[in-house]
């Protein structure tokens, strides 16, 4: 496909994606799901699991293989813009208040699913044909454990902002815990890739790069007043340009060190100086994320084929992965929150938000697929985990809200979380 053919193919694909995402969002709204879940489901509908099964020629025509890298890159732009905005709106003053709880919750949210994933892989090895023959059991077990320990940080942030929970205590704890959780998980993923490749290079780069990122962000945070003053002296157009350059540099840096672009974008947003001029520049970028983000949430669905799971042993393995994921993330995060003194209502909501995997897990398993340590069967099983745990989040939050209202109306103790 030539460049002159690629451009019109891209435009058509974007139209199909945006329309399908909107229709899926409307359909799932009746089930209490946020638009982000509709975008995730739309990707599956447009891939081989639905469209490819019903009309394979149509799927090949709308999403030719040459176009998919373009959709991925353009979707990345929407993702990093959104995550920058989520970080910019994150209230740093709440970090100290939730630091103790967030640290314990993120640690529990990594260790418990990691150990359960390793144990599940060891038990399933030899019983289910789901792991690559040329990959050691150690690598497979560590990879499944890391995949289950990941939290859907972008989705978590989007659910929190869409529901107006950014300023709530459990929203702040969940954002901080999710950021720490995924940072650790991506460093662990770099370690797994190092073991698989027989080199410590990627792991060392991830560790050193993370320390460098902390140093850069600290310097920027300390100079925020000067940066804010300079921002007020430039034109709005130039300020948007500077903002985009800084954002793309942060995304590039964290991508290169193996932590993925979303962390650079979110971290930059957290420490970026706040001012009226910067507020306006950030607001100007908002439509970019709204239009381009669905491309990213659709991309992985195009690589998912649920038809591979129509075997009893693979279905049982998938169910076991879902149970291990929920027990390890929701259960462990809830318990850690309670042990650190959080109210019951806060603990269950944090566990609910942390349990969602979403596209961050899909990104990880795509990395594993590209590295040759994940089979298509394992890929599809873990996609089911991502979908199920993500779709659980909003209905469960609604359930906790209704339960608290009933208790309040009955004159019982108010279990509603503090804001």
N, C-alpha and C positions, 0 to 999 in steps of 0.2 A: 504494500500500500504506500503510495507516494504522499508527500506532504500536502499536495493539493487535494488528495482524496481523504487525508486524515482529518483536516479541518472540518469539512462538512459532516464527517462521521462523528466527530467530537460533539458538535452542536446538537445533532440529532440525539445522541446518547444522553446528553445533559437534559434535554427536554423530557425524554422518556423517564429518566431517573427522578427528576423533580416532580413530574406528574404522578408517578407511581408512589413516591414517598408521601405526597400529600394525600393520595387516596388511601394508602395504608394507614397513615396517621388518623384520618377520619374514621376508618373502620375500627381501629384499635382504641379510639377515644372512648367508645361505648364500654370497653372493658377496663377503663381507668388507666390506660397506658399513655405515657407522654409521647410527644412527637418523635423523640429520639429512638424509641422502640419501633415506631413505624418505619423509620429510615433503615433500621437494622433488618427488619423483616422484609422490607422492599428489596434489599440486596439479595436475600435468599430467593424471593419470588422471581427476580430477574435473572437468576443463575440457573445452573443445570438441574437444580432440585425441582423447579416448577416450569419456567419458560423453556428451558432446555429439554425438559421431558415432554412438554406439550407441543412445542414448536421449535425444534432444534435449529432449523434454518433461520428463523427469525432471531434467535439469540445470537447466532454466528454473524448475522448481518448487522445487528444493532451494536454488538459488543465484540468486534473482531479482536484477536489477540494483540495486534499491533496497537490498539487503542488503549488497552488496559493500563500500561505504564503511565500514559498521559492522565487518565482518570485518577490514578494513585497520586501523582505529583500535584495535580490541581486540587484534589481533595485534601492534601497535606496543608495547602495554603489556608483553606477554610478551617482546618483543625487548629493550627497554631494561632490564628487570629482569635478563634473562640477561647482557647485556653489562656491567651494573654489577657483577654477581657475578664475571664473568671479570676485570674490572679490579681488583676488590677482592682476588682471589686472585693477581694478578700480582705477582711478587716485584720490587719497585722496586730492591732492592739489586743485582739483576743487570743493571740498565740500563747502568751505567757499563762493565761488563765486555763488553757486546755493542753499545755505542753506535756504535763505528767500523764494525763489520761491518753492523749494521742500516741505517745511513745509506747505505752504498755499495749494499747489496742493494736497498733501497727505490728508490734513484735509478735503478739499472739496471732494476728491475722496472716502472718507469713509462716510461722513455725508449724502451727497446727495443720493447715492444708498441705504444707510441704511434706510433713511426716506421713500424713494419710495418703497422699499421692504416691510416695515412695513405697509404702506398704501395699497399696492396691496394685501397683505395677509388679512387685515381686510375687504376689499371689497369682496375678493373672498371667504371668509369663509362662508359656507352654500350654495354657488352657485356652487362650484366645489368640488368633492370628492377627494381631494388631500392631506389633512392633517390628521395626526393620530388622532383617536377618543379619545385616552387616554392622549393626550398632550394638555396643555392649549393653548388658542389663543395667549397669550403673548409670550410663548416660540416659537411657530411656526412663529409668526410675526418677532420676533427678529432674529430667525435663517435665515429666507429668506433674511432679510435685511443685515445681516452679510455676507451671501453667495454672495450676489450681490456686496458687497463693496470690496471683495477680488480682488487683481490684480494677474495676472500670473507672479509672480516675476521671477521664473526660466526661463519661456519662454521669458519674456521680456529681461532678460539678454542674453539669447541665440540668439534672433533676433538681438539685438544690436551688439553682438560680431560677428555674421555671416555676418552682413552688414557693419562691420568696423566702427560702430558709437560710440565706447566706448569713444573716445576723443572729440566727438562733444558736444556742449552745451546741445542740447535737449536729447542726449543720457545720459549725466551725470545727468541732471535733472530727467529724467525718472527712472534711476537706483536708485537715492536717494529717489525719491518720492515713487517708488514701494516698496523699503525696509521699509520705514516708514509706508506706507499704510498697508502692510501685517502684520507688527509687531503689529499695533493697532488692525487690524481685528482679529488676532489670540488671542489677549488678550480678545477682545469682545466675541469671540467664547467660550473661557474658562468661561466667565461670563454667557453666555447662558446655557452652560452645568451645571454650578453651580445652576442656577435657576431651570433647569429641574430636577436636582438631589436633590434639597432641601438643598444644602450645599454650603458654600462659599469657601470651600477648594481649588478647582481647580483655581478659580479666584485669590485667595490670593497667591497661589504658582506661578502663571504666573506673577503677579506684582512683588513679591519679587525676583523671579528668574531673571526677566529682569533687575532689579537694580543690582543684583549680576553679571550678564553678562557684563553690562556696566563697572563695577568696574574691572573685570578680564581683559577685553579688554584694558582698560585704562592703567593698569599696564604693560601689554604686549607691548603696543605701546610705552610707555616711556622707556622700556628696549630693544627696537628693535635693537639698535646699538650693544649692548652686545650679543644679540642672533645671529645677523648677523656675528659677529666676531667668535663666537663659531661654527657656521655652516660651516665656511671656514676651520675649523681644523679637521672635521670628514670626513670619507669616504663617497662617494656618496651613497653607499648602506645603511649605517647607517642613513644618512640624510633623505633618502626616508622613512625609518622605523620610524624615529622620527616624520616626517611630517604626516604620516598616523595615528600614535598614537594620535597626537594633534588634527587632523581632526576628528577622531572618538570620542574623548572625547568631543569636542565641539558639535558634532552632538548629542551625547548621552545627554549632559546637556540640550540643548534647547528642545529636545524631551521630557525629563522628566518634564520640567517646563511648557510644553504645547505650546511652540512657534514653534515647528516643527524643524526638523534637518537642513533644508536648511538655516535657519538664523544663526545657529551656524557656519555652513560651510562658508557662505558668509562673516560673520563678522570676522571670523578668517583670511580669505584671505585678507580682507581689511587692517588689522593691522599687518599681518605677515611681518617680516623684508624682505626687498628686497636686494638681492645680486646675483652675478653670480652663486654661488653654489646653492642657493635656486631656481633660475630660472631654472636650469637644473633639479632639483628634481621635480619641478612642471611640467616641460615638460615631464618627465618620466611617470607621472601619467595620462597624457592626453589620451592615448589610452584606459585606464580603463574606463573613462567616456564615450568615444565614443562607446564602445562595450556594456556597461551595462546600460547606460541611456535609450535606447529604451525599456528595460524591465519595467522600471518604468512608462514610458509614455504609455505603453500598458496595464498595470495592471487594471486601472480603467475602460477601455473600455470593459474588460471581465465581468464587473458587470453591464453593461448598456443594457437595453432592450427597444428600441424605439417602439416596438410593443404595449407597454402599452399606448402610446400617441394617438392611432388611435380612438380617441373620440373627438367630436367637442368641448366640454367644456374644455378638457385638452389641446387641440391644441390652443384654444384661450388663456388659462391661460399661456401656454408656450410662445406664441407670446407677451403677456403682460409683461412677465418676461424679454424677450429679449429687448423690447422697454425701459422698466424701467432701465435695466442694461446699455444700451447705453447712454440714456439721463443722467442718474445719474453719470456715470463714464466719458465718453468722454466729454459730455457737461459741467459738473462741473469742470473737470480738465482743459479744454480749457479756461473756463471763469476765473478760478483762476490764470492761467498763464498770461492771458492778464491783469488782475487787478494788478498783481505784476510787470508789465512792460515788460514782454517778447514779442518779436516780433511775429506777426501773424503766420509766418512760424514755429517758435519754438512751439507756443501754440498748433497748430493743430497736430503737430507730437507728442508732449507729450501726448495730449489727446488720440491720436490713440494708442500709446504704452500702456498707462495706462488702456485702455478699454479692453485689452485682459485678459481673466480669466484663461484659460488653466487648467493645472493639479492642481494648488493651490485650485481652486474652487472644483475640483473633490475630492481632499483630504478632504476638509471641509465637503462636503456632504457625503463622506464615513464615516467620524467621526460621523455625525448626524445619518446616517443609522445604524451604530453599536450601537449608544446610544439609538435607538428606537424612535427618534424624527423626523425621515424622512421616508416617505413611498416610495415604489419603483416608484410610479407615480411622486412624487415630485423630487426624485433622477433623473429620466430620463428627466424631464423638465429642471432641472438645468444643466444637461449634455449638452442639446441643447444650453443653454446660453453660456456655456464654449466653445463649438465648434464654434458657430456663431461669438462670439466676438473675438475669437482668429484668426479665418480665415479672419476676416476683416482687421487685422493689416497690413500685408504686402501689399495687393493690395491698401489700402488707403495710405500707405507711398509712393508707386509708383505713385499714382495719384497726391499727393502733389508735388513730384519731377517733374513730367511732366508739371504740371501747372506752376511751377516756371521757368522751361526752356522756356516754351512758352512766358511767360511774359518778360523774359530776351531777347529772340530773337526779340520780338516786340518792344524792347526799353523802356519797362515800368520799373517802380521801381523794383529793385532786391529784391524779397521776400525770397530768399534762406536763410536758417538759418545760423547764425554765427557759426564757428567751433573754 
